[in-house]
C-alpha cells in the first residue's frame, strides 16, 4: 500500500491578495486509484491522480491541511498561506 502526495500549489508560506486560493496537486503510487483526498476536512475529487479545489481564506495566516488516504496508507501535508487584502 503505497501512495505519494504532492502539493503543486500554493507554495508553502505564500502571500496572496485574494480571499480564495486554488489548492492543487497529485496522488501517485500503487494505491492512488483508490485514494481519497481531503482539504481542511472537505472531500476533493481525484481525477487521473490529480486534485484541485478552491479554498476560502481568512485574513492573516491560514493553514491548509491536505490529506490523502488509501486503505492503510495515510499521508498529509500542511501548507501555510497568508491572505493580505489588496489596498
PDB file of N, CA, C and O in Angstrom:
ATOM      1  N   UNK A   1       0.837  -1.188   0.000  1.00  0.00           N
ATOM      2  CA  UNK A   1       0.000   0.000   0.000  1.00  0.00           C
ATOM      3  C   UNK A   1       0.877   1.245   0.000  1.00  0.00           C
ATOM      4  O   UNK A   1       1.314   1.720   1.048  1.00  0.00           O
ATOM      5  N   UNK A   2       1.118   1.750  -1.175  1.00  0.00           N
ATOM      6  CA  UNK A   2       1.990   2.913  -1.285  1.00  0.00           C
ATOM      7  C   UNK A   2       1.264   4.022  -2.036  1.00  0.00           C
ATOM      8  O   UNK A   2       0.745   3.811  -3.132  1.00  0.00           O
ATOM      9  N   UNK A   3       1.235   5.198  -1.433  1.00  0.00           N
ATOM     10  CA  UNK A   3       0.768   6.392  -2.130  1.00  0.00           C
ATOM     11  C   UNK A   3       1.738   7.530  -1.834  1.00  0.00           C
ATOM     12  O   UNK A   3       2.413   7.540  -0.805  1.00  0.00           O
ATOM     13  N   UNK A   4       1.791   8.470  -2.742  1.00  0.00           N
ATOM     14  CA  UNK A   4       2.594   9.679  -2.573  1.00  0.00           C
ATOM     15  C   UNK A   4       1.684  10.871  -2.788  1.00  0.00           C
ATOM     16  O   UNK A   4       0.869  10.883  -3.710  1.00  0.00           O
ATOM     17  N   UNK A   5       1.826  11.866  -1.942  1.00  0.00           N
ATOM     18  CA  UNK A   5       1.023  13.085  -2.023  1.00  0.00           C
ATOM     19  C   UNK A   5       1.923  14.245  -2.388  1.00  0.00           C
ATOM     20  O   UNK A   5       2.934  14.484  -1.727  1.00  0.00           O
ATOM     21  N   UNK A   6       1.561  14.970  -3.439  1.00  0.00           N
ATOM     22  CA  UNK A   6       2.324  16.138  -3.876  1.00  0.00           C
ATOM     23  C   UNK A   6       1.383  17.332  -3.949  1.00  0.00           C
ATOM     24  O   UNK A   6       0.309  17.245  -4.545  1.00  0.00           O
ATOM     25  N   UNK A   7       1.783  18.442  -3.347  1.00  0.00           N
ATOM     26  CA  UNK A   7       1.030  19.687  -3.431  1.00  0.00           C
ATOM     27  C   UNK A   7       1.774  20.586  -4.415  1.00  0.00           C
ATOM     28  O   UNK A   7       2.913  20.984  -4.173  1.00  0.00           O
ATOM     29  N   UNK A   8       1.109  20.903  -5.536  1.00  0.00           N
ATOM     30  CA  UNK A   8       1.741  21.751  -6.553  1.00  0.00           C
ATOM     31  C   UNK A   8       1.511  23.237  -6.271  1.00  0.00           C
ATOM     32  O   UNK A   8       2.394  24.060  -6.513  1.00  0.00           O
ATOM     33  N   UNK A   9       0.333  23.578  -5.763  1.00  0.00           N
ATOM     34  CA  UNK A   9       0.006  24.979  -5.489  1.00  0.00           C
ATOM     35  C   UNK A   9      -0.983  25.031  -4.340  1.00  0.00           C
ATOM     36  O   UNK A   9      -1.808  24.127  -4.209  1.00  0.00           O
ATOM     37  N   UNK A  10      -0.931  26.030  -3.524  1.00  0.00           N
ATOM     38  CA  UNK A  10       0.039  27.125  -3.500  1.00  0.00           C
ATOM     39  C   UNK A  10       1.344  26.680  -2.836  1.00  0.00           C
ATOM     40  O   UNK A  10       1.399  25.627  -2.201  1.00  0.00           O
ATOM     41  N   UNK A  11       2.370  27.477  -2.989  1.00  0.00           N
ATOM     42  CA  UNK A  11       3.633  27.200  -2.314  1.00  0.00           C
ATOM     43  C   UNK A  11       3.485  27.488  -0.820  1.00  0.00           C
ATOM     44  O   UNK A  11       2.711  28.357  -0.418  1.00  0.00           O
ATOM     45  N   UNK A  12       4.227  26.755  -0.014  1.00  0.00           N
ATOM     46  CA  UNK A  12       4.226  26.995   1.426  1.00  0.00           C
ATOM     47  C   UNK A  12       4.747  28.401   1.700  1.00  0.00           C
ATOM     48  O   UNK A  12       5.694  28.857   1.060  1.00  0.00           O
ATOM     49  N   UNK A  13       4.129  29.076   2.645  1.00  0.00           N
ATOM     50  CA  UNK A  13       4.485  30.441   3.055  1.00  0.00           C
ATOM     51  C   UNK A  13       4.186  31.484   1.979  1.00  0.00           C
ATOM     52  O   UNK A  13       4.775  32.565   1.984  1.00  0.00           O
ATOM     53  N   UNK A  14       3.271  31.165   1.053  1.00  0.00           N
ATOM     54  CA  UNK A  14       2.878  32.137   0.027  1.00  0.00           C
ATOM     55  C   UNK A  14       2.012  33.227   0.653  1.00  0.00           C
ATOM     56  O   UNK A  14       1.323  32.997   1.647  1.00  0.00           O
ATOM     57  N   UNK A  15       2.058  34.413   0.058  1.00  0.00           N
ATOM     58  CA  UNK A  15       1.179  35.515   0.449  1.00  0.00           C
ATOM     59  C   UNK A  15       0.325  35.856  -0.764  1.00  0.00           C
ATOM     60  O   UNK A  15       0.838  36.062  -1.864  1.00  0.00           O
ATOM     61  N   UNK A  16      -0.996  35.913  -0.545  1.00  0.00           N
ATOM     62  CA  UNK A  16      -1.924  36.211  -1.628  1.00  0.00           C
ATOM     63  C   UNK A  16      -2.771  37.420  -1.262  1.00  0.00           C
ATOM     64  O   UNK A  16      -2.911  37.760  -0.088  1.00  0.00           O
ATOM     65  N   UNK A  17      -3.335  38.069  -2.283  1.00  0.00           N
ATOM     66  CA  UNK A  17      -4.159  39.263  -2.053  1.00  0.00           C
ATOM     67  C   UNK A  17      -5.631  39.015  -2.373  1.00  0.00           C
ATOM     68  O   UNK A  17      -6.435  39.947  -2.340  1.00  0.00           O
ATOM     69  N   UNK A  18      -5.989  37.776  -2.680  1.00  0.00           N
ATOM     70  CA  UNK A  18      -7.378  37.413  -2.966  1.00  0.00           C
ATOM     71  C   UNK A  18      -7.879  36.479  -1.870  1.00  0.00           C
ATOM     72  O   UNK A  18      -7.090  35.740  -1.283  1.00  0.00           O
ATOM     73  N   UNK A  19      -9.184  36.503  -1.586  1.00  0.00           N
ATOM     74  CA  UNK A  19      -9.712  35.702  -0.479  1.00  0.00           C
ATOM     75  C   UNK A  19      -9.861  34.209  -0.766  1.00  0.00           C
ATOM     76  O   UNK A  19     -10.246  33.447   0.121  1.00  0.00           O
ATOM     77  N   UNK A  20      -9.562  33.782  -1.993  1.00  0.00           N
ATOM     78  CA  UNK A  20      -9.591  32.349  -2.297  1.00  0.00           C
ATOM     79  C   UNK A  20      -8.289  31.953  -2.962  1.00  0.00           C
ATOM     80  O   UNK A  20      -7.620  32.760  -3.607  1.00  0.00           O
ATOM     81  N   UNK A  21      -7.954  30.692  -2.788  1.00  0.00           N
ATOM     82  CA  UNK A  21      -6.748  30.153  -3.403  1.00  0.00           C
ATOM     83  C   UNK A  21      -7.095  28.769  -3.950  1.00  0.00           C
ATOM     84  O   UNK A  21      -7.882  28.032  -3.356  1.00  0.00           O
ATOM     85  N   UNK A  22      -6.500  28.432  -5.083  1.00  0.00           N
ATOM     86  CA  UNK A  22      -6.694  27.100  -5.649  1.00  0.00           C
ATOM     87  C   UNK A  22      -5.593  26.190  -5.137  1.00  0.00           C
ATOM     88  O   UNK A  22      -4.406  26.463  -5.311  1.00  0.00           O
ATOM     89  N   UNK A  23      -6.011  25.103  -4.501  1.00  0.00           N
ATOM     90  CA  UNK A  23      -5.075  24.103  -3.999  1.00  0.00           C
ATOM     91  C   UNK A  23      -5.090  22.952  -4.998  1.00  0.00           C
ATOM     92  O   UNK A  23      -6.147  22.398  -5.301  1.00  0.00           O
ATOM     93  N   UNK A  24      -3.916  22.595  -5.507  1.00  0.00           N
ATOM     94  CA  UNK A  24      -3.857  21.528  -6.495  1.00  0.00           C
ATOM     95  C   UNK A  24      -2.614  20.682  -6.290  1.00  0.00           C
ATOM     96  O   UNK A  24      -1.630  21.111  -5.688  1.00  0.00           O
ATOM     97  N   UNK A  25      -2.692  19.465  -6.812  1.00  0.00           N
ATOM     98  CA  UNK A  25      -1.560  18.570  -6.697  1.00  0.00           C
ATOM     99  C   UNK A  25      -1.873  17.215  -7.278  1.00  0.00           C
ATOM    100  O   UNK A  25      -2.796  17.055  -8.077  1.00  0.00           O
ATOM    101  N   UNK A  26      -1.067  16.221  -6.852  1.00  0.00           N
ATOM    102  CA  UNK A  26      -1.180  14.877  -7.413  1.00  0.00           C
ATOM    103  C   UNK A  26      -1.053  13.824  -6.327  1.00  0.00           C
ATOM    104  O   UNK A  26      -0.412  14.033  -5.297  1.00  0.00           O
ATOM    105  N   UNK A  27      -1.680  12.687  -6.588  1.00  0.00           N
ATOM    106  CA  UNK A  27      -1.501  11.499  -5.765  1.00  0.00           C
ATOM    107  C   UNK A  27      -1.005  10.408  -6.699  1.00  0.00           C
ATOM    108  O   UNK A  27      -1.645  10.106  -7.706  1.00  0.00           O
ATOM    109  N   UNK A  28       0.141   9.816  -6.363  1.00  0.00           N
ATOM    110  CA  UNK A  28       0.707   8.756  -7.182  1.00  0.00           C
ATOM    111  C   UNK A  28       0.981   7.535  -6.317  1.00  0.00           C
ATOM    112  O   UNK A  28       0.852   7.588  -5.094  1.00  0.00           O
ATOM    113  N   UNK A  29       1.355   6.453  -6.949  1.00  0.00           N
ATOM    114  CA  UNK A  29       1.706   5.243  -6.224  1.00  0.00           C
ATOM    115  C   UNK A  29       0.757   4.107  -6.553  1.00  0.00           C
ATOM    116  O   UNK A  29      -0.225   4.284  -7.274  1.00  0.00           O
ATOM    117  N   UNK A  30       1.064   2.935  -6.011  1.00  0.00           N
ATOM    118  CA  UNK A  30       0.314   1.731  -6.344  1.00  0.00           C
ATOM    119  C   UNK A  30      -1.129   1.767  -5.869  1.00  0.00           C
ATOM    120  O   UNK A  30      -1.969   1.066  -6.433  1.00  0.00           O
ATOM    121  N   UNK A  31      -1.445   2.556  -4.854  1.00  0.00           N
ATOM    122  CA  UNK A  31      -2.807   2.646  -4.333  1.00  0.00           C
ATOM    123  C   UNK A  31      -3.512   3.940  -4.733  1.00  0.00           C
ATOM    124  O   UNK A  31      -4.582   4.243  -4.207  1.00  0.00           O
ATOM    125  N   UNK A  32      -2.936   4.700  -5.646  1.00  0.00           N
ATOM    126  CA  UNK A  32      -3.501   6.014  -5.977  1.00  0.00           C
ATOM    127  C   UNK A  32      -4.903   5.919  -6.582  1.00  0.00           C
ATOM    128  O   UNK A  32      -5.698   6.847  -6.430  1.00  0.00           O
ATOM    129  N   UNK A  33      -5.218   4.822  -7.262  1.00  0.00           N
ATOM    130  CA  UNK A  33      -6.538   4.690  -7.887  1.00  0.00           C
ATOM    131  C   UNK A  33      -7.665   4.651  -6.855  1.00  0.00           C
ATOM    132  O   UNK A  33      -8.796   5.025  -7.166  1.00  0.00           O
ATOM    133  N   UNK A  34      -7.371   4.205  -5.630  1.00  0.00           N
ATOM    134  CA  UNK A  34      -8.397   4.121  -4.589  1.00  0.00           C
ATOM    135  C   UNK A  34      -8.267   5.231  -3.552  1.00  0.00           C
ATOM    136  O   UNK A  34      -8.984   5.235  -2.552  1.00  0.00           O
ATOM    137  N   UNK A  35      -7.355   6.171  -3.788  1.00  0.00           N
ATOM    138  CA  UNK A  35      -7.099   7.233  -2.805  1.00  0.00           C
ATOM    139  C   UNK A  35      -8.257   8.212  -2.714  1.00  0.00           C
ATOM    140  O   UNK A  35      -8.982   8.441  -3.682  1.00  0.00           O
ATOM    141  N   UNK A  36      -8.411   8.783  -1.529  1.00  0.00           N
ATOM    142  CA  UNK A  36      -9.361   9.860  -1.274  1.00  0.00           C
ATOM    143  C   UNK A  36      -8.548  11.046  -0.766  1.00  0.00           C
ATOM    144  O   UNK A  36      -7.612  10.887   0.017  1.00  0.00           O
ATOM    145  N   UNK A  37      -8.925  12.241  -1.228  1.00  0.00           N
ATOM    146  CA  UNK A  37      -8.208  13.460  -0.838  1.00  0.00           C
ATOM    147  C   UNK A  37      -9.175  14.387  -0.120  1.00  0.00           C
ATOM    148  O   UNK A  37     -10.322  14.550  -0.535  1.00  0.00           O
ATOM    149  N   UNK A  38      -8.691  15.003   0.977  1.00  0.00           N
ATOM    150  CA  UNK A  38      -9.466  15.998   1.704  1.00  0.00           C
ATOM    151  C   UNK A  38      -8.577  17.220   1.938  1.00  0.00           C
ATOM    152  O   UNK A  38      -7.384  17.106   2.221  1.00  0.00           O
ATOM    153  N   UNK A  39      -9.198  18.385   1.810  1.00  0.00           N
ATOM    154  CA  UNK A  39      -8.511  19.636   2.130  1.00  0.00           C
ATOM    155  C   UNK A  39      -9.302  20.286   3.244  1.00  0.00           C
ATOM    156  O   UNK A  39     -10.479  20.605   3.073  1.00  0.00           O
ATOM    157  N   UNK A  40      -8.660  20.484   4.387  1.00  0.00           N
ATOM    158  CA  UNK A  40      -9.313  21.030   5.583  1.00  0.00           C
ATOM    159  C   UNK A  40     -10.607  20.283   5.899  1.00  0.00           C
ATOM    160  O   UNK A  40     -11.605  20.890   6.286  1.00  0.00           O
ATOM    161  N   UNK A  41     -10.580  18.958   5.730  1.00  0.00           N
ATOM    162  CA  UNK A  41     -11.710  18.118   6.084  1.00  0.00           C
ATOM    163  C   UNK A  41     -12.778  17.968   5.017  1.00  0.00           C
ATOM    164  O   UNK A  41     -13.740  17.224   5.211  1.00  0.00           O
ATOM    165  N   UNK A  42     -12.630  18.662   3.885  1.00  0.00           N
ATOM    166  CA  UNK A  42     -13.612  18.587   2.807  1.00  0.00           C
ATOM    167  C   UNK A  42     -13.102  17.664   1.709  1.00  0.00           C
ATOM    168  O   UNK A  42     -11.974  17.815   1.237  1.00  0.00           O
ATOM    169  N   UNK A  43     -13.943  16.697   1.297  1.00  0.00           N
ATOM    170  CA  UNK A  43     -13.561  15.790   0.219  1.00  0.00           C
ATOM    171  C   UNK A  43     -13.337  16.565  -1.073  1.00  0.00           C
ATOM    172  O   UNK A  43     -14.082  17.487  -1.405  1.00  0.00           O
ATOM    173  N   UNK A  44     -12.291  16.166  -1.789  1.00  0.00           N
ATOM    174  CA  UNK A  44     -11.928  16.801  -3.055  1.00  0.00           C
ATOM    175  C   UNK A  44     -11.863  15.714  -4.123  1.00  0.00           C
ATOM    176  O   UNK A  44     -11.263  14.664  -3.892  1.00  0.00           O
ATOM    177  N   UNK A  45     -12.471  15.947  -5.292  1.00  0.00           N
ATOM    178  CA  UNK A  45     -12.425  14.937  -6.351  1.00  0.00           C
ATOM    179  C   UNK A  45     -10.991  14.673  -6.817  1.00  0.00           C
ATOM    180  O   UNK A  45     -10.172  15.587  -6.913  1.00  0.00           O
ATOM    181  N   UNK A  46     -10.716  13.422  -7.097  1.00  0.00           N
ATOM    182  CA  UNK A  46      -9.412  12.999  -7.612  1.00  0.00           C
ATOM    183  C   UNK A  46      -9.662  12.407  -8.990  1.00  0.00           C
ATOM    184  O   UNK A  46     -10.378  11.414  -9.122  1.00  0.00           O
ATOM    185  N   UNK A  47      -9.071  13.014 -10.022  1.00  0.00           N
ATOM    186  CA  UNK A  47      -9.267  12.535 -11.386  1.00  0.00           C
ATOM    187  C   UNK A  47      -7.917  12.353 -12.049  1.00  0.00           C
ATOM    188  O   UNK A  47      -7.110  13.280 -12.123  1.00  0.00           O
ATOM    189  N   UNK A  48      -7.686  11.138 -12.532  1.00  0.00           N
ATOM    190  CA  UNK A  48      -6.414  10.799 -13.171  1.00  0.00           C
ATOM    191  C   UNK A  48      -5.229  11.137 -12.265  1.00  0.00           C
ATOM    192  O   UNK A  48      -4.177  11.563 -12.740  1.00  0.00           O
ATOM    193  N   UNK A  49      -5.412  10.944 -10.963  1.00  0.00           N
ATOM    194  CA  UNK A  49      -4.344  11.183  -9.999  1.00  0.00           C
ATOM    195  C   UNK A  49      -4.140  12.640  -9.619  1.00  0.00           C
ATOM    196  O   UNK A  49      -3.216  12.958  -8.871  1.00  0.00           O
ATOM    197  N   UNK A  50      -4.990  13.534 -10.124  1.00  0.00           N
ATOM    198  CA  UNK A  50      -4.840  14.965  -9.835  1.00  0.00           C
ATOM    199  C   UNK A  50      -6.042  15.477  -9.054  1.00  0.00           C
ATOM    200  O   UNK A  50      -7.164  15.003  -9.232  1.00  0.00           O
ATOM    201  N   UNK A  51      -5.791  16.454  -8.184  1.00  0.00           N
ATOM    202  CA  UNK A  51      -6.869  17.096  -7.435  1.00  0.00           C
ATOM    203  C   UNK A  51      -6.722  18.601  -7.526  1.00  0.00           C
ATOM    204  O   UNK A  51      -5.626  19.120  -7.734  1.00  0.00           O
ATOM    205  N   UNK A  52      -7.836  19.294  -7.369  1.00  0.00           N
ATOM    206  CA  UNK A  52      -7.838  20.750  -7.385  1.00  0.00           C
ATOM    207  C   UNK A  52      -9.120  21.231  -6.717  1.00  0.00           C
ATOM    208  O   UNK A  52     -10.201  20.704  -6.977  1.00  0.00           O
ATOM    209  N   UNK A  53      -8.991  22.232  -5.859  1.00  0.00           N
ATOM    210  CA  UNK A  53     -10.164  22.798  -5.192  1.00  0.00           C
ATOM    211  C   UNK A  53      -9.871  24.229  -4.793  1.00  0.00           C
ATOM    212  O   UNK A  53      -8.731  24.586  -4.496  1.00  0.00           O
ATOM    213  N   UNK A  54     -10.911  25.042  -4.788  1.00  0.00           N
ATOM    214  CA  UNK A  54     -10.812  26.424  -4.346  1.00  0.00           C
ATOM    215  C   UNK A  54     -11.094  26.466  -2.847  1.00  0.00           C
ATOM    216  O   UNK A  54     -12.068  25.879  -2.375  1.00  0.00           O
ATOM    217  N   UNK A  55     -10.239  27.159  -2.106  1.00  0.00           N
ATOM    218  CA  UNK A  55     -10.376  27.266  -0.656  1.00  0.00           C
ATOM    219  C   UNK A  55     -10.502  28.735  -0.278  1.00  0.00           C
ATOM    220  O   UNK A  55      -9.722  29.571  -0.733  1.00  0.00           O
ATOM    221  N   UNK A  56     -11.496  29.045   0.561  1.00  0.00           N
ATOM    222  CA  UNK A  56     -11.678  30.408   1.039  1.00  0.00           C
ATOM    223  C   UNK A  56     -10.761  30.650   2.233  1.00  0.00           C
ATOM    224  O   UNK A  56     -10.689  29.832   3.151  1.00  0.00           O
ATOM    225  N   UNK A  57     -10.070  31.770   2.209  1.00  0.00           N
ATOM    226  CA  UNK A  57      -9.115  32.117   3.259  1.00  0.00           C
ATOM    227  C   UNK A  57      -9.687  33.181   4.187  1.00  0.00           C
ATOM    228  O   UNK A  57     -10.600  33.919   3.817  1.00  0.00           O
ATOM    229  N   UNK A  58      -9.141  33.248   5.388  1.00  0.00           N
ATOM    230  CA  UNK A  58      -9.439  34.344   6.300  1.00  0.00           C
ATOM    231  C   UNK A  58      -8.222  35.267   6.300  1.00  0.00           C
ATOM    232  O   UNK A  58      -7.115  34.836   5.978  1.00  0.00           O
ATOM    233  N   UNK A  59      -8.420  36.509   6.653  1.00  0.00           N
ATOM    234  CA  UNK A  59      -7.311  37.453   6.659  1.00  0.00           C
ATOM    235  C   UNK A  59      -6.240  36.980   7.634  1.00  0.00           C
ATOM    236  O   UNK A  59      -6.545  36.539   8.742  1.00  0.00           O
ATOM    237  N   UNK A  60      -4.989  37.077   7.210  1.00  0.00           N
ATOM    238  CA  UNK A  60      -3.878  36.622   8.036  1.00  0.00           C
ATOM    239  C   UNK A  60      -3.385  35.254   7.582  1.00  0.00           C
ATOM    240  O   UNK A  60      -3.561  34.862   6.428  1.00  0.00           O
ATOM    241  N   UNK A  61      -2.760  34.536   8.518  1.00  0.00           N
ATOM    242  CA  UNK A  61      -2.183  33.233   8.178  1.00  0.00           C
ATOM    243  C   UNK A  61      -3.240  32.133   8.197  1.00  0.00           C
ATOM    244  O   UNK A  61      -4.045  32.049   9.125  1.00  0.00           O
ATOM    245  N   UNK A  62      -3.231  31.301   7.175  1.00  0.00           N
ATOM    246  CA  UNK A  62      -4.133  30.152   7.051  1.00  0.00           C
ATOM    247  C   UNK A  62      -3.286  28.901   6.895  1.00  0.00           C
ATOM    248  O   UNK A  62      -2.278  28.912   6.188  1.00  0.00           O
ATOM    249  N   UNK A  63      -3.691  27.824   7.552  1.00  0.00           N
ATOM    250  CA  UNK A  63      -3.015  26.542   7.400  1.00  0.00           C
ATOM    251  C   UNK A  63      -3.950  25.622   6.630  1.00  0.00           C
ATOM    252  O   UNK A  63      -5.070  25.352   7.062  1.00  0.00           O
ATOM    253  N   UNK A  64      -3.477  25.144   5.488  1.00  0.00           N
ATOM    254  CA  UNK A  64      -4.243  24.225   4.661  1.00  0.00           C
ATOM    255  C   UNK A  64      -3.756  22.813   4.948  1.00  0.00           C
ATOM    256  O   UNK A  64      -2.572  22.516   4.788  1.00  0.00           O
ATOM    257  N   UNK A  65      -4.668  21.942   5.372  1.00  0.00           N
ATOM    258  CA  UNK A  65      -4.331  20.553   5.655  1.00  0.00           C
ATOM    259  C   UNK A  65      -4.812  19.691   4.496  1.00  0.00           C
ATOM    260  O   UNK A  65      -6.014  19.548   4.274  1.00  0.00           O
ATOM    261  N   UNK A  66      -3.872  19.122   3.764  1.00  0.00           N
ATOM    262  CA  UNK A  66      -4.198  18.264   2.626  1.00  0.00           C
ATOM    263  C   UNK A  66      -3.881  16.832   3.038  1.00  0.00           C
ATOM    264  O   UNK A  66      -2.757  16.523   3.435  1.00  0.00           O
ATOM    265  N   UNK A  67      -4.887  15.957   2.937  1.00  0.00           N
ATOM    266  CA  UNK A  67      -4.735  14.566   3.370  1.00  0.00           C
ATOM    267  C   UNK A  67      -5.124  13.644   2.228  1.00  0.00           C
ATOM    268  O   UNK A  67      -6.139  13.856   1.564  1.00  0.00           O
ATOM    269  N   UNK A  68      -4.305  12.614   2.003  1.00  0.00           N
ATOM    270  CA  UNK A  68      -4.629  11.564   1.035  1.00  0.00           C
ATOM    271  C   UNK A  68      -4.576  10.241   1.773  1.00  0.00           C
ATOM    272  O   UNK A  68      -3.611   9.955   2.482  1.00  0.00           O
ATOM    273  N   UNK A  69      -5.621   9.429   1.604  1.00  0.00           N
ATOM    274  CA  UNK A  69      -5.569   8.098   2.201  1.00  0.00           C
ATOM    275  C   UNK A  69      -6.129   7.064   1.244  1.00  0.00           C
ATOM    276  O   UNK A  69      -7.038   7.323   0.456  1.00  0.00           O
ATOM    277  N   UNK A  70      -5.546   5.884   1.348  1.00  0.00           N
ATOM    278  CA  UNK A  70      -5.964   4.744   0.527  1.00  0.00           C
ATOM    279  C   UNK A  70      -5.678   3.498   1.350  1.00  0.00           C
ATOM    280  O   UNK A  70      -4.522   3.171   1.620  1.00  0.00           O
ATOM    281  N   UNK A  71      -6.739   2.806   1.746  1.00  0.00           N
ATOM    282  CA  UNK A  71      -6.536   1.622   2.572  1.00  0.00           C
ATOM    283  C   UNK A  71      -5.854   2.005   3.862  1.00  0.00           C
ATOM    284  O   UNK A  71      -6.358   2.854   4.596  1.00  0.00           O
ATOM    285  N   UNK A  72      -4.729   1.405   4.154  1.00  0.00           N
ATOM    286  CA  UNK A  72      -3.995   1.700   5.382  1.00  0.00           C
ATOM    287  C   UNK A  72      -3.000   2.830   5.243  1.00  0.00           C
ATOM    288  O   UNK A  72      -2.412   3.255   6.237  1.00  0.00           O
ATOM    289  N   UNK A  73      -2.797   3.329   4.032  1.00  0.00           N
ATOM    290  CA  UNK A  73      -1.830   4.406   3.817  1.00  0.00           C
ATOM    291  C   UNK A  73      -2.515   5.756   3.995  1.00  0.00           C
ATOM    292  O   UNK A  73      -3.600   5.990   3.464  1.00  0.00           O
ATOM    293  N   UNK A  74      -1.866   6.635   4.747  1.00  0.00           N
ATOM    294  CA  UNK A  74      -2.430   7.951   5.015  1.00  0.00           C
ATOM    295  C   UNK A  74      -1.289   8.958   5.037  1.00  0.00           C
ATOM    296  O   UNK A  74      -0.366   8.843   5.843  1.00  0.00           O
ATOM    297  N   UNK A  75      -1.355   9.942   4.154  1.00  0.00           N
ATOM    298  CA  UNK A  75      -0.329  10.977   4.090  1.00  0.00           C
ATOM    299  C   UNK A  75      -0.974  12.341   4.242  1.00  0.00           C
ATOM    300  O   UNK A  75      -2.121  12.542   3.842  1.00  0.00           O
ATOM    301  N   UNK A  76      -0.239  13.277   4.819  1.00  0.00           N
ATOM    302  CA  UNK A  76      -0.771  14.632   4.942  1.00  0.00           C
ATOM    303  C   UNK A  76       0.342  15.653   4.730  1.00  0.00           C
ATOM    304  O   UNK A  76       1.515  15.408   5.011  1.00  0.00           O
ATOM    305  N   UNK A  77      -0.075  16.790   4.230  1.00  0.00           N
ATOM    306  CA  UNK A  77       0.821  17.928   4.028  1.00  0.00           C
ATOM    307  C   UNK A  77       0.136  19.157   4.593  1.00  0.00           C
ATOM    308  O   UNK A  77      -1.085  19.284   4.502  1.00  0.00           O
ATOM    309  N   UNK A  78       0.902  20.058   5.172  1.00  0.00           N
ATOM    310  CA  UNK A  78       0.375  21.336   5.645  1.00  0.00           C
ATOM    311  C   UNK A  78       1.053  22.439   4.848  1.00  0.00           C
ATOM    312  O   UNK A  78       2.273  22.459   4.678  1.00  0.00           O
ATOM    313  N   UNK A  79       0.222  23.353   4.364  1.00  0.00           N
ATOM    314  CA  UNK A  79       0.730  24.488   3.602  1.00  0.00           C
ATOM    315  C   UNK A  79       0.203  25.752   4.261  1.00  0.00           C
ATOM    316  O   UNK A  79      -0.999  25.891   4.490  1.00  0.00           O
ATOM    317  N   UNK A  80       1.117  26.677   4.566  1.00  0.00           N
ATOM    318  CA  UNK A  80       0.719  27.954   5.165  1.00  0.00           C
ATOM    319  C   UNK A  80       0.603  29.004   4.068  1.00  0.00           C
ATOM    320  O   UNK A  80       1.496  29.169   3.238  1.00  0.00           O
ATOM    321  N   UNK A  81      -0.534  29.714   4.090  1.00  0.00           N
ATOM    322  CA  UNK A  81      -0.790  30.781   3.132  1.00  0.00           C
ATOM    323  C   UNK A  81      -1.280  32.001   3.905  1.00  0.00           C
ATOM    324  O   UNK A  81      -2.174  31.892   4.744  1.00  0.00           O
ATOM    325  N   UNK A  82      -0.701  33.141   3.626  1.00  0.00           N
ATOM    326  CA  UNK A  82      -1.146  34.373   4.267  1.00  0.00           C
ATOM    327  C   UNK A  82      -2.001  35.166   3.289  1.00  0.00           C
ATOM    328  O   UNK A  82      -1.615  35.395   2.142  1.00  0.00           O
ATOM    329  N   UNK A  83      -3.169  35.577   3.768  1.00  0.00           N
ATOM    330  CA  UNK A  83      -4.060  36.409   2.960  1.00  0.00           C
ATOM    331  C   UNK A  83      -3.962  37.831   3.465  1.00  0.00           C
ATOM    332  O   UNK A  83      -4.309  38.126   4.608  1.00  0.00           O
ATOM    333  N   UNK A  84      -3.476  38.725   2.582  1.00  0.00           N
ATOM    334  CA  UNK A  84      -3.364  40.150   2.880  1.00  0.00           C
ATOM    335  C   UNK A  84      -4.192  40.862   1.813  1.00  0.00           C
ATOM    336  O   UNK A  84      -3.766  40.955   0.662  1.00  0.00           O
ATOM    337  N   UNK A  85      -5.396  41.377   2.191  1.00  0.00           N
ATOM    338  CA  UNK A  85      -6.253  42.024   1.193  1.00  0.00           C
ATOM    339  C   UNK A  85      -5.538  43.164   0.473  1.00  0.00           C
ATOM    340  O   UNK A  85      -4.770  43.918   1.071  1.00  0.00           O
ATOM    341  N   UNK A  86      -5.811  43.266  -0.815  1.00  0.00           N
ATOM    342  CA  UNK A  86      -5.246  44.369  -1.599  1.00  0.00           C
ATOM    343  C   UNK A  86      -5.811  45.681  -1.100  1.00  0.00           C
ATOM    344  O   UNK A  86      -6.993  45.765  -0.766  1.00  0.00           O
ATOM    345  N   UNK A  87      -4.993  46.686  -1.049  1.00  0.00           N
ATOM    346  CA  UNK A  87      -5.416  48.013  -0.555  1.00  0.00           C
ATOM    347  C   UNK A  87      -6.085  48.792  -1.646  1.00  0.00           C
ATOM    348  O   UNK A  87      -6.508  49.926  -1.424  1.00  0.00           O
TER     349      UNK A  87
END
